[in-house]
Amino acid sequence: MGEEIPIIDMQENNVNKLREACEKWGCFRVVNHGVPTTLMAEIKSVAVELFDRPVDIKQKNKEELPGSGYVGVTQTNPVYEALAVDIFSSLSIPTFCSDLHASPHQREIIERYVQNLHKLGIDIASRMVGSSRLDDDIVKVCPSHFRMNKYTITQENIGTGGLPMHTDGSLFTILLDDEHLGGLEIVDPSGKLLDVDRFPGSFLINLGDIAVPWSNGKMRNLKHRVICKDVGIRMSIAIIITPPTDEDMKAHQKFIEGDSPPEYVPFNYAEFRKLRAAKKMYAGEALELLRWKN
């Protein structure tokens, strides 16, 4: 039997275990994370309700940067649909909700969910740099992207791809996965595909491309995909966590030690997103373009 995705109890002092998971796996699960299970259920209900909006309403969710905005089903991918917004200002979520005709209750659930995951993101990032103290002075991170994913899987779709192999363009992604339908697969430390088991009440943390230069090459970005394995509706909700998007992305000072200078040039997050899209480098390849040239 192979190794399993590490599980991090956020109520324990486990900085070393979390760091090891970041470096070896590029992912881990968190439990006892402080986000109410009622809120996790409520955000799923809100997602179902928003996806039930007419297409002309969902299309008002416009793309700001590549990967945001409404994604409708296509002939090449008839199962996948998404609603997404980049959180670059205090107006982003209200605009997203207004465009989708969200009720005051739905908006309140979304805002409370993002706030809770911001706090969790700070806690995780603090431990990534070696601190067991939740302190925004040690590491500044924020939610920069909110995404709801829906897969409508019929019998004829079984065995096809819901999402192709990719890495996220994040520092890390906090994923609330579907509790009923599987299909998420990751590339494990040995390079093999591993089915991600369902784990109600937990979050899956996937390290993205930004984690590599942020850790000065010490941490691993996670390749993953979604395969249609069971008939039904599959829902997931992702919050992308990054350093502040109004500053250049660069190695955190905790990873610059002694004679280990930065391996990657500072870069702008929005420009990096555009670079990935323009060159269709969705599986970490764009990082090679950011290395310091000797």
ChimeraX commands (.cxc) that place a marker at each C-alpha (Angstrom):
marker #1 position 0.00,0.00,0.00 radius 0.5
marker #1 position 1.39,3.41,-0.98 radius 0.5
marker #1 position 1.73,6.53,1.11 radius 0.5
marker #1 position -1.30,8.71,1.79 radius 0.5
marker #1 position -1.76,12.46,1.68 radius 0.5
marker #1 position -0.55,13.93,5.00 radius 0.5
marker #1 position -3.22,15.08,7.46 radius 0.5
marker #1 position -2.46,18.20,9.50 radius 0.5
marker #1 position -4.39,18.85,12.70 radius 0.5
marker #1 position -4.49,22.65,12.98 radius 0.5
marker #1 position -4.94,22.40,16.76 radius 0.5
marker #1 position -1.52,20.80,17.14 radius 0.5
marker #1 position 1.98,22.28,16.93 radius 0.5
marker #1 position 3.05,20.49,13.75 radius 0.5
marker #1 position 5.15,23.00,11.84 radius 0.5
marker #1 position 7.74,20.40,10.84 radius 0.5
marker #1 position 5.12,17.93,9.57 radius 0.5
marker #1 position 3.44,20.66,7.53 radius 0.5
marker #1 position 6.73,21.87,6.06 radius 0.5
marker #1 position 7.65,18.31,5.12 radius 0.5
marker #1 position 4.27,17.88,3.39 radius 0.5
marker #1 position 4.87,21.08,1.41 radius 0.5
marker #1 position 8.31,19.98,0.29 radius 0.5
marker #1 position 7.55,16.31,-0.43 radius 0.5
marker #1 position 3.88,16.28,-1.50 radius 0.5
marker #1 position 2.88,19.82,-2.42 radius 0.5
marker #1 position -0.40,19.15,-0.64 radius 0.5
marker #1 position -1.97,18.07,2.63 radius 0.5
marker #1 position -5.33,17.90,4.36 radius 0.5
marker #1 position -6.25,20.09,7.31 radius 0.5
marker #1 position -8.63,19.05,10.08 radius 0.5
marker #1 position -9.73,20.90,13.23 radius 0.5
marker #1 position -9.25,24.03,11.14 radius 0.5
marker #1 position -11.77,26.26,12.91 radius 0.5
marker #1 position -14.14,26.78,9.96 radius 0.5
marker #1 position -17.65,25.79,11.12 radius 0.5
marker #1 position -19.02,22.71,9.37 radius 0.5
marker #1 position -22.34,24.54,9.11 radius 0.5
marker #1 position -20.64,27.27,7.06 radius 0.5
marker #1 position -19.01,24.64,4.82 radius 0.5
marker #1 position -22.44,23.14,4.13 radius 0.5
marker #1 position -23.99,26.57,3.58 radius 0.5
marker #1 position -21.43,27.64,0.98 radius 0.5
marker #1 position -22.10,24.42,-0.95 radius 0.5
marker #1 position -25.84,25.20,-0.90 radius 0.5
marker #1 position -25.16,28.72,-2.16 radius 0.5
marker #1 position -23.06,27.30,-5.00 radius 0.5
marker #1 position -25.90,24.97,-6.04 radius 0.5
marker #1 position -28.35,27.87,-6.03 radius 0.5
marker #1 position -26.09,30.17,-8.06 radius 0.5
marker #1 position -25.38,27.52,-10.68 radius 0.5
marker #1 position -29.16,27.14,-11.08 radius 0.5
marker #1 position -29.36,30.73,-12.33 radius 0.5
marker #1 position -30.22,31.16,-16.06 radius 0.5
marker #1 position -27.18,31.22,-18.35 radius 0.5
marker #1 position -27.70,34.90,-19.24 radius 0.5
marker #1 position -27.40,35.76,-15.54 radius 0.5
marker #1 position -24.29,33.60,-15.01 radius 0.5
marker #1 position -22.65,35.20,-18.04 radius 0.5
marker #1 position -22.68,38.52,-16.16 radius 0.5
marker #1 position -19.84,37.03,-14.11 radius 0.5
marker #1 position -17.17,38.51,-16.42 radius 0.5
marker #1 position -13.53,37.52,-16.68 radius 0.5
marker #1 position -11.06,40.00,-15.20 radius 0.5
marker #1 position -7.90,37.94,-15.58 radius 0.5
marker #1 position -7.45,34.59,-17.37 radius 0.5
marker #1 position -9.20,31.93,-15.30 radius 0.5
marker #1 position -11.83,34.15,-13.72 radius 0.5
marker #1 position -15.43,34.84,-14.74 radius 0.5
marker #1 position -18.11,32.38,-15.80 radius 0.5
marker #1 position -17.04,29.22,-17.61 radius 0.5
marker #1 position -19.87,27.45,-19.41 radius 0.5
marker #1 position -20.03,23.95,-20.78 radius 0.5
marker #1 position -18.53,23.41,-24.25 radius 0.5
marker #1 position -18.39,20.66,-26.83 radius 0.5
marker #1 position -14.85,19.82,-25.80 radius 0.5
marker #1 position -15.79,19.81,-22.09 radius 0.5
marker #1 position -19.53,19.20,-21.69 radius 0.5
marker #1 position -19.37,18.45,-17.95 radius 0.5
marker #1 position -17.56,21.46,-16.45 radius 0.5
marker #1 position -18.97,24.81,-15.37 radius 0.5
marker #1 position -17.48,27.46,-13.08 radius 0.5
marker #1 position -18.25,30.78,-11.42 radius 0.5
marker #1 position -15.19,32.74,-10.31 radius 0.5
marker #1 position -14.09,36.17,-9.19 radius 0.5
marker #1 position -10.71,37.76,-8.47 radius 0.5
marker #1 position -10.75,39.39,-5.04 radius 0.5
marker #1 position -8.66,42.48,-5.65 radius 0.5
marker #1 position -10.76,44.99,-3.69 radius 0.5
marker #1 position -13.55,45.20,-1.13 radius 0.5
marker #1 position -16.00,45.64,-4.02 radius 0.5
marker #1 position -15.14,42.35,-5.74 radius 0.5
marker #1 position -17.44,40.04,-3.80 radius 0.5
marker #1 position -20.39,42.50,-3.69 radius 0.5
marker #1 position -20.10,42.98,-7.47 radius 0.5
marker #1 position -19.91,39.21,-8.01 radius 0.5
marker #1 position -23.03,38.73,-5.88 radius 0.5
marker #1 position -24.94,41.57,-7.54 radius 0.5
marker #1 position -24.14,40.29,-11.03 radius 0.5
marker #1 position -25.50,36.85,-10.09 radius 0.5
marker #1 position -28.58,38.27,-8.35 radius 0.5
marker #1 position -27.48,36.71,-5.07 radius 0.5
marker #1 position -29.76,37.28,-2.10 radius 0.5
marker #1 position -28.54,39.14,1.01 radius 0.5
marker #1 position -28.30,35.77,2.78 radius 0.5
marker #1 position -26.21,34.24,-0.02 radius 0.5
marker #1 position -23.91,37.24,-0.04 radius 0.5
marker #1 position -23.50,37.03,3.74 radius 0.5
marker #1 position -22.53,33.33,3.48 radius 0.5
marker #1 position -19.95,34.02,0.74 radius 0.5
marker #1 position -18.40,36.94,2.64 radius 0.5
marker #1 position -18.25,34.98,5.90 radius 0.5
marker #1 position -16.71,31.99,4.12 radius 0.5
marker #1 position -13.99,34.13,2.51 radius 0.5
marker #1 position -13.23,35.79,5.87 radius 0.5
marker #1 position -12.90,32.43,7.63 radius 0.5
marker #1 position -10.60,31.07,4.95 radius 0.5
marker #1 position -8.47,34.23,5.05 radius 0.5
marker #1 position -7.77,33.50,8.71 radius 0.5
marker #1 position -7.04,29.85,7.93 radius 0.5
marker #1 position -4.75,30.94,5.09 radius 0.5
marker #1 position -2.68,33.12,7.44 radius 0.5
marker #1 position -2.40,30.21,9.88 radius 0.5
marker #1 position -1.23,27.80,7.17 radius 0.5
marker #1 position 1.24,30.27,5.63 radius 0.5
marker #1 position 2.69,31.07,9.08 radius 0.5
marker #1 position 3.44,27.40,9.61 radius 0.5
marker #1 position 4.90,27.13,6.11 radius 0.5
marker #1 position 7.60,29.64,7.11 radius 0.5
marker #1 position 8.21,27.83,10.39 radius 0.5
marker #1 position 6.10,29.79,12.86 radius 0.5
marker #1 position 3.46,28.21,15.09 radius 0.5
marker #1 position 2.13,31.71,15.83 radius 0.5
marker #1 position -0.74,33.06,13.72 radius 0.5
marker #1 position 0.65,36.50,12.94 radius 0.5
marker #1 position 0.07,38.61,9.83 radius 0.5
marker #1 position 3.38,40.37,10.56 radius 0.5
marker #1 position 5.27,37.14,9.89 radius 0.5
marker #1 position 3.59,36.39,6.58 radius 0.5
marker #1 position 1.15,38.52,4.63 radius 0.5
marker #1 position -1.27,36.52,2.52 radius 0.5
marker #1 position -4.81,37.08,1.33 radius 0.5
marker #1 position -7.57,35.43,-0.70 radius 0.5
marker #1 position -7.12,36.59,-4.29 radius 0.5
marker #1 position -9.58,34.32,-6.13 radius 0.5
marker #1 position -12.89,32.63,-5.24 radius 0.5
marker #1 position -14.13,29.80,-7.45 radius 0.5
marker #1 position -17.11,27.46,-7.55 radius 0.5
marker #1 position -16.80,24.35,-9.75 radius 0.5
marker #1 position -19.63,22.14,-11.00 radius 0.5
marker #1 position -19.33,18.87,-12.93 radius 0.5
marker #1 position -22.51,17.38,-14.41 radius 0.5
marker #1 position -21.52,13.78,-15.11 radius 0.5
marker #1 position -23.67,11.38,-17.12 radius 0.5
marker #1 position -23.03,7.74,-17.96 radius 0.5
marker #1 position -21.53,8.66,-21.33 radius 0.5
marker #1 position -18.98,10.92,-19.62 radius 0.5
marker #1 position -17.54,8.20,-17.38 radius 0.5
marker #1 position -13.80,7.90,-17.95 radius 0.5
marker #1 position -13.43,11.31,-19.58 radius 0.5
marker #1 position -11.66,14.35,-18.16 radius 0.5
marker #1 position -13.46,16.94,-16.07 radius 0.5
marker #1 position -10.34,19.13,-15.82 radius 0.5
marker #1 position -6.99,18.37,-17.49 radius 0.5
marker #1 position -3.73,17.99,-15.61 radius 0.5
marker #1 position -2.61,21.37,-14.25 radius 0.5
marker #1 position -1.08,23.26,-11.37 radius 0.5
marker #1 position -2.77,26.20,-9.68 radius 0.5
marker #1 position -1.36,29.69,-10.10 radius 0.5
marker #1 position -1.52,30.23,-6.34 radius 0.5
marker #1 position 0.69,30.19,-3.28 radius 0.5
marker #1 position -1.79,27.55,-2.19 radius 0.5
marker #1 position -5.42,26.70,-2.78 radius 0.5
marker #1 position -7.84,25.82,0.01 radius 0.5
marker #1 position -10.19,23.31,-1.63 radius 0.5
marker #1 position -13.54,22.23,-0.26 radius 0.5
marker #1 position -14.03,19.10,-2.34 radius 0.5
marker #1 position -17.18,17.11,-3.02 radius 0.5
marker #1 position -18.16,14.78,-0.17 radius 0.5
marker #1 position -20.07,12.35,-2.38 radius 0.5
marker #1 position -18.42,12.05,-5.81 radius 0.5
marker #1 position -14.69,11.44,-6.21 radius 0.5
marker #1 position -12.61,12.07,-9.29 radius 0.5
marker #1 position -9.75,14.26,-8.09 radius 0.5
marker #1 position -6.34,12.78,-8.83 radius 0.5
marker #1 position -2.93,14.12,-7.85 radius 0.5
marker #1 position 0.64,13.31,-8.86 radius 0.5
marker #1 position 2.21,11.85,-5.74 radius 0.5
marker #1 position 5.89,12.22,-4.69 radius 0.5
marker #1 position 6.86,9.18,-6.76 radius 0.5
marker #1 position 5.30,10.65,-9.90 radius 0.5
marker #1 position 2.32,8.29,-9.92 radius 0.5
marker #1 position -1.35,9.25,-10.09 radius 0.5
marker #1 position -3.16,8.94,-6.77 radius 0.5
marker #1 position -6.93,9.02,-6.23 radius 0.5
marker #1 position -7.86,11.58,-3.59 radius 0.5
marker #1 position -10.27,9.97,-1.15 radius 0.5
marker #1 position -13.25,11.95,0.09 radius 0.5
marker #1 position -12.81,13.31,3.62 radius 0.5
marker #1 position -15.89,15.21,4.88 radius 0.5
marker #1 position -15.17,18.17,7.15 radius 0.5
marker #1 position -11.62,18.71,5.93 radius 0.5
marker #1 position -9.94,20.98,3.40 radius 0.5
marker #1 position -7.35,19.89,0.84 radius 0.5
marker #1 position -4.45,22.34,0.57 radius 0.5
marker #1 position -2.79,22.33,-2.88 radius 0.5
marker #1 position 0.43,24.27,-3.35 radius 0.5
marker #1 position 0.50,26.24,-6.59 radius 0.5
marker #1 position 3.19,27.70,-8.83 radius 0.5
marker #1 position 3.82,30.73,-6.61 radius 0.5
marker #1 position 4.85,28.42,-3.73 radius 0.5
marker #1 position 8.00,27.47,-5.62 radius 0.5
marker #1 position 9.63,30.94,-5.95 radius 0.5
marker #1 position 8.07,32.04,-2.62 radius 0.5
marker #1 position 9.96,29.19,-0.88 radius 0.5
marker #1 position 13.04,29.74,-3.08 radius 0.5
marker #1 position 12.54,26.36,-4.71 radius 0.5
marker #1 position 12.15,24.37,-1.51 radius 0.5
marker #1 position 8.45,23.55,-1.89 radius 0.5
marker #1 position 6.61,21.61,-4.57 radius 0.5
marker #1 position 3.69,22.72,-6.73 radius 0.5
marker #1 position 1.03,20.06,-7.12 radius 0.5
marker #1 position -0.08,18.63,-10.46 radius 0.5
marker #1 position -3.66,17.40,-10.36 radius 0.5
marker #1 position -6.70,16.71,-12.53 radius 0.5
marker #1 position -10.36,15.70,-12.31 radius 0.5
marker #1 position -11.66,12.54,-13.99 radius 0.5
marker #1 position -15.36,11.66,-14.37 radius 0.5
marker #1 position -15.75,8.46,-12.38 radius 0.5
marker #1 position -19.35,8.44,-11.14 radius 0.5
marker #1 position -22.69,9.67,-12.45 radius 0.5
marker #1 position -24.06,12.73,-10.67 radius 0.5
marker #1 position -23.34,16.36,-9.81 radius 0.5
marker #1 position -19.87,17.01,-8.42 radius 0.5
marker #1 position -19.25,20.34,-6.64 radius 0.5
marker #1 position -16.07,21.89,-5.27 radius 0.5
marker #1 position -15.18,25.35,-3.98 radius 0.5
marker #1 position -11.70,26.85,-4.07 radius 0.5
marker #1 position -10.12,29.87,-2.44 radius 0.5
marker #1 position -6.75,30.82,-3.91 radius 0.5
marker #1 position -4.31,32.30,-1.39 radius 0.5
marker #1 position -1.43,34.53,-2.53 radius 0.5
marker #1 position 0.88,37.15,-1.07 radius 0.5
marker #1 position -0.55,40.68,-1.56 radius 0.5
marker #1 position -1.27,41.13,-5.26 radius 0.5
marker #1 position -0.29,44.81,-5.23 radius 0.5
marker #1 position 3.33,43.83,-4.52 radius 0.5
marker #1 position 5.81,41.84,-6.59 radius 0.5
marker #1 position 5.91,38.14,-5.76 radius 0.5
marker #1 position 9.31,37.07,-4.44 radius 0.5
marker #1 position 10.99,34.66,-2.05 radius 0.5
marker #1 position 9.94,35.06,1.57 radius 0.5
marker #1 position 12.81,36.24,3.77 radius 0.5
marker #1 position 12.58,33.03,5.85 radius 0.5
marker #1 position 13.82,31.07,2.83 radius 0.5
marker #1 position 16.73,33.37,1.98 radius 0.5
marker #1 position 19.54,32.16,4.19 radius 0.5
marker #1 position 23.32,32.38,4.04 radius 0.5
marker #1 position 24.62,31.74,0.56 radius 0.5
marker #1 position 21.25,30.75,-0.98 radius 0.5
marker #1 position 20.28,33.80,-3.07 radius 0.5
marker #1 position 16.84,34.04,-4.72 radius 0.5
marker #1 position 16.44,31.59,-7.60 radius 0.5
marker #1 position 13.54,33.48,-9.22 radius 0.5
marker #1 position 13.09,37.08,-10.29 radius 0.5
marker #1 position 10.36,39.15,-8.57 radius 0.5
marker #1 position 7.19,39.09,-10.65 radius 0.5
marker #1 position 3.71,40.56,-10.83 radius 0.5
marker #1 position 0.87,38.13,-10.08 radius 0.5
marker #1 position -1.50,39.45,-12.75 radius 0.5
marker #1 position 1.25,39.35,-15.38 radius 0.5
marker #1 position 2.12,35.79,-14.33 radius 0.5
marker #1 position -1.52,34.75,-14.81 radius 0.5
marker #1 position -1.49,36.31,-18.28 radius 0.5
marker #1 position 1.83,34.61,-19.10 radius 0.5
marker #1 position 0.47,31.18,-18.15 radius 0.5
marker #1 position -2.58,31.73,-20.34 radius 0.5
marker #1 position -0.76,33.27,-23.32 radius 0.5
marker #1 position 1.79,30.45,-23.49 radius 0.5
marker #1 position -0.71,27.79,-22.37 radius 0.5
marker #1 position 1.66,26.77,-19.60 radius 0.5
marker #1 position -0.79,25.43,-17.06 radius 0.5
marker #1 position 1.33,22.77,-15.39 radius 0.5
marker #1 position 4.20,24.74,-13.86 radius 0.5
marker #1 position 6.24,25.27,-17.02 radius 0.5
marker #1 position 5.99,29.07,-16.77 radius 0.5
marker #1 position 8.20,29.03,-13.66 radius 0.5
marker #1 position 11.23,28.30,-15.82 radius 0.5
marker #1 position 10.73,31.68,-17.49 radius 0.5
marker #1 position 11.10,33.37,-14.10 radius 0.5
marker #1 position 14.45,31.93,-13.08 radius 0.5
marker #1 position 17.42,34.24,-12.76 radius 0.5
marker #1 position 19.58,33.71,-15.81 radius 0.5
marker #1 position 23.21,32.94,-14.97 radius 0.5
marker link #1:1,2 radius 0.2
marker link #1:2,3 radius 0.2
marker link #1:3,4 radius 0.2
marker link #1:4,5 radius 0.2
marker link #1:5,6 radius 0.2
marker link #1:6,7 radius 0.2
marker link #1:7,8 radius 0.2
marker link #1:8,9 radius 0.2
marker link #1:9,10 radius 0.2
marker link #1:10,11 radius 0.2
marker link #1:11,12 radius 0.2
marker link #1:12,13 radius 0.2
marker link #1:13,14 radius 0.2
marker link #1:14,15 radius 0.2
marker link #1:15,16 radius 0.2
marker link #1:16,17 radius 0.2
marker link #1:17,18 radius 0.2
marker link #1:18,19 radius 0.2
marker link #1:19,20 radius 0.2
marker link #1:20,21 radius 0.2
marker link #1:21,22 radius 0.2
marker link #1:22,23 radius 0.2
marker link #1:23,24 radius 0.2
marker link #1:24,25 radius 0.2
marker link #1:25,26 radius 0.2
marker link #1:26,27 radius 0.2
marker link #1:27,28 radius 0.2
marker link #1:28,29 radius 0.2
marker link #1:29,30 radius 0.2
marker link #1:30,31 radius 0.2
marker link #1:31,32 radius 0.2
marker link #1:32,33 radius 0.2
marker link #1:33,34 radius 0.2
marker link #1:34,35 radius 0.2
marker link #1:35,36 radius 0.2
marker link #1:36,37 radius 0.2
marker link #1:37,38 radius 0.2
marker link #1:38,39 radius 0.2
marker link #1:39,40 radius 0.2
marker link #1:40,41 radius 0.2
marker link #1:41,42 radius 0.2
marker link #1:42,43 radius 0.2
marker link #1:43,44 radius 0.2
marker link #1:44,45 radius 0.2
marker link #1:45,46 radius 0.2
marker link #1:46,47 radius 0.2
marker link #1:47,48 radius 0.2
marker link #1:48,49 radius 0.2
marker link #1:49,50 radius 0.2
marker link #1:50,51 radius 0.2
marker link #1:51,52 radius 0.2
marker link #1:52,53 radius 0.2
marker link #1:53,54 radius 0.2
marker link #1:54,55 radius 0.2
marker link #1:55,56 radius 0.2
marker link #1:56,57 radius 0.2
marker link #1:57,58 radius 0.2
marker link #1:58,59 radius 0.2
marker link #1:59,60 radius 0.2
marker link #1:60,61 radius 0.2
marker link #1:61,62 radius 0.2
marker link #1:62,63 radius 0.2
marker link #1:63,64 radius 0.2
marker link #1:64,65 radius 0.2
marker link #1:65,66 radius 0.2
marker link #1:66,67 radius 0.2
marker link #1:67,68 radius 0.2
marker link #1:68,69 radius 0.2
marker link #1:69,70 radius 0.2
marker link #1:70,71 radius 0.2
marker link #1:71,72 radius 0.2
marker link #1:72,73 radius 0.2
marker link #1:73,74 radius 0.2
marker link #1:74,75 radius 0.2
marker link #1:75,76 radius 0.2
marker link #1:76,77 radius 0.2
marker link #1:77,78 radius 0.2
marker link #1:78,79 radius 0.2
marker link #1:79,80 radius 0.2
marker link #1:80,81 radius 0.2
marker link #1:81,82 radius 0.2
marker link #1:82,83 radius 0.2
marker link #1:83,84 radius 0.2
marker link #1:84,85 radius 0.2
marker link #1:85,86 radius 0.2
marker link #1:86,87 radius 0.2
marker link #1:87,88 radius 0.2
marker link #1:88,89 radius 0.2
marker link #1:89,90 radius 0.2
marker link #1:90,91 radius 0.2
marker link #1:91,92 radius 0.2
marker link #1:92,93 radius 0.2
marker link #1:93,94 radius 0.2
marker link #1:94,95 radius 0.2
marker link #1:95,96 radius 0.2
marker link #1:96,97 radius 0.2
marker link #1:97,98 radius 0.2
marker link #1:98,99 radius 0.2
marker link #1:99,100 radius 0.2
marker link #1:100,101 radius 0.2
marker link #1:101,102 radius 0.2
marker link #1:102,103 radius 0.2
marker link #1:103,104 radius 0.2
marker link #1:104,105 radius 0.2
marker link #1:105,106 radius 0.2
marker link #1:106,107 radius 0.2
marker link #1:107,108 radius 0.2
marker link #1:108,109 radius 0.2
marker link #1:109,110 radius 0.2
marker link #1:110,111 radius 0.2
marker link #1:111,112 radius 0.2
marker link #1:112,113 radius 0.2
marker link #1:113,114 radius 0.2
marker link #1:114,115 radius 0.2
marker link #1:115,116 radius 0.2
marker link #1:116,117 radius 0.2
marker link #1:117,118 radius 0.2
marker link #1:118,119 radius 0.2
marker link #1:119,120 radius 0.2
marker link #1:120,121 radius 0.2
marker link #1:121,122 radius 0.2
marker link #1:122,123 radius 0.2
marker link #1:123,124 radius 0.2
marker link #1:124,125 radius 0.2
marker link #1:125,126 radius 0.2
marker link #1:126,127 radius 0.2
marker link #1:127,128 radius 0.2
marker link #1:128,129 radius 0.2
marker link #1:129,130 radius 0.2
marker link #1:130,131 radius 0.2
marker link #1:131,132 radius 0.2
marker link #1:132,133 radius 0.2
marker link #1:133,134 radius 0.2
marker link #1:134,135 radius 0.2
marker link #1:135,136 radius 0.2
marker link #1:136,137 radius 0.2
marker link #1:137,138 radius 0.2
marker link #1:138,139 radius 0.2
marker link #1:139,140 radius 0.2
marker link #1:140,141 radius 0.2
marker link #1:141,142 radius 0.2
marker link #1:142,143 radius 0.2
marker link #1:143,144 radius 0.2
marker link #1:144,145 radius 0.2
marker link #1:145,146 radius 0.2
marker link #1:146,147 radius 0.2
marker link #1:147,148 radius 0.2
marker link #1:148,149 radius 0.2
marker link #1:149,150 radius 0.2
marker link #1:150,151 radius 0.2
marker link #1:151,152 radius 0.2
marker link #1:152,153 radius 0.2
marker link #1:153,154 radius 0.2
marker link #1:154,155 radius 0.2
marker link #1:155,156 radius 0.2
marker link #1:156,157 radius 0.2
marker link #1:157,158 radius 0.2
marker link #1:158,159 radius 0.2
marker link #1:159,160 radius 0.2
marker link #1:160,161 radius 0.2
marker link #1:161,162 radius 0.2
marker link #1:162,163 radius 0.2
marker link #1:163,164 radius 0.2
marker link #1:164,165 radius 0.2
marker link #1:165,166 radius 0.2
marker link #1:166,167 radius 0.2
marker link #1:167,168 radius 0.2
marker link #1:168,169 radius 0.2
marker link #1:169,170 radius 0.2
marker link #1:170,171 radius 0.2
marker link #1:171,172 radius 0.2
marker link #1:172,173 radius 0.2
marker link #1:173,174 radius 0.2
marker link #1:174,175 radius 0.2
marker link #1:175,176 radius 0.2
marker link #1:176,177 radius 0.2
marker link #1:177,178 radius 0.2
marker link #1:178,179 radius 0.2
marker link #1:179,180 radius 0.2
marker link #1:180,181 radius 0.2
marker link #1:181,182 radius 0.2
marker link #1:182,183 radius 0.2
marker link #1:183,184 radius 0.2
marker link #1:184,185 radius 0.2
marker link #1:185,186 radius 0.2
marker link #1:186,187 radius 0.2
marker link #1:187,188 radius 0.2
marker link #1:188,189 radius 0.2
marker link #1:189,190 radius 0.2
marker link #1:190,191 radius 0.2
marker link #1:191,192 radius 0.2
marker link #1:192,193 radius 0.2
marker link #1:193,194 radius 0.2
marker link #1:194,195 radius 0.2
marker link #1:195,196 radius 0.2
marker link #1:196,197 radius 0.2
marker link #1:197,198 radius 0.2
marker link #1:198,199 radius 0.2
marker link #1:199,200 radius 0.2
marker link #1:200,201 radius 0.2
marker link #1:201,202 radius 0.2
marker link #1:202,203 radius 0.2
marker link #1:203,204 radius 0.2
marker link #1:204,205 radius 0.2
marker link #1:205,206 radius 0.2
marker link #1:206,207 radius 0.2
marker link #1:207,208 radius 0.2
marker link #1:208,209 radius 0.2
marker link #1:209,210 radius 0.2
marker link #1:210,211 radius 0.2
marker link #1:211,212 radius 0.2
marker link #1:212,213 radius 0.2
marker link #1:213,214 radius 0.2
marker link #1:214,215 radius 0.2
marker link #1:215,216 radius 0.2
marker link #1:216,217 radius 0.2
marker link #1:217,218 radius 0.2
marker link #1:218,219 radius 0.2
marker link #1:219,220 radius 0.2
marker link #1:220,221 radius 0.2
marker link #1:221,222 radius 0.2
marker link #1:222,223 radius 0.2
marker link #1:223,224 radius 0.2
marker link #1:224,225 radius 0.2
marker link #1:225,226 radius 0.2
marker link #1:226,227 radius 0.2
marker link #1:227,228 radius 0.2
marker link #1:228,229 radius 0.2
marker link #1:229,230 radius 0.2
marker link #1:230,231 radius 0.2
marker link #1:231,232 radius 0.2
marker link #1:232,233 radius 0.2
marker link #1:233,234 radius 0.2
marker link #1:234,235 radius 0.2
marker link #1:235,236 radius 0.2
marker link #1:236,237 radius 0.2
marker link #1:237,238 radius 0.2
marker link #1:238,239 radius 0.2
marker link #1:239,240 radius 0.2
marker link #1:240,241 radius 0.2
marker link #1:241,242 radius 0.2
marker link #1:242,243 radius 0.2
marker link #1:243,244 radius 0.2
marker link #1:244,245 radius 0.2
marker link #1:245,246 radius 0.2
marker link #1:246,247 radius 0.2
marker link #1:247,248 radius 0.2
marker link #1:248,249 radius 0.2
marker link #1:249,250 radius 0.2
marker link #1:250,251 radius 0.2
marker link #1:251,252 radius 0.2
marker link #1:252,253 radius 0.2
marker link #1:253,254 radius 0.2
marker link #1:254,255 radius 0.2
marker link #1:255,256 radius 0.2
marker link #1:256,257 radius 0.2
marker link #1:257,258 radius 0.2
marker link #1:258,259 radius 0.2
marker link #1:259,260 radius 0.2
marker link #1:260,261 radius 0.2
marker link #1:261,262 radius 0.2
marker link #1:262,263 radius 0.2
marker link #1:263,264 radius 0.2
marker link #1:264,265 radius 0.2
marker link #1:265,266 radius 0.2
marker link #1:266,267 radius 0.2
marker link #1:267,268 radius 0.2
marker link #1:268,269 radius 0.2
marker link #1:269,270 radius 0.2
marker link #1:270,271 radius 0.2
marker link #1:271,272 radius 0.2
marker link #1:272,273 radius 0.2
marker link #1:273,274 radius 0.2
marker link #1:274,275 radius 0.2
marker link #1:275,276 radius 0.2
marker link #1:276,277 radius 0.2
marker link #1:277,278 radius 0.2
marker link #1:278,279 radius 0.2
marker link #1:279,280 radius 0.2
marker link #1:280,281 radius 0.2
marker link #1:281,282 radius 0.2
marker link #1:282,283 radius 0.2
marker link #1:283,284 radius 0.2
marker link #1:284,285 radius 0.2
marker link #1:285,286 radius 0.2
marker link #1:286,287 radius 0.2
marker link #1:287,288 radius 0.2
marker link #1:288,289 radius 0.2
marker link #1:289,290 radius 0.2
marker link #1:290,291 radius 0.2
marker link #1:291,292 radius 0.2
marker link #1:292,293 radius 0.2
marker link #1:293,294 radius 0.2
view
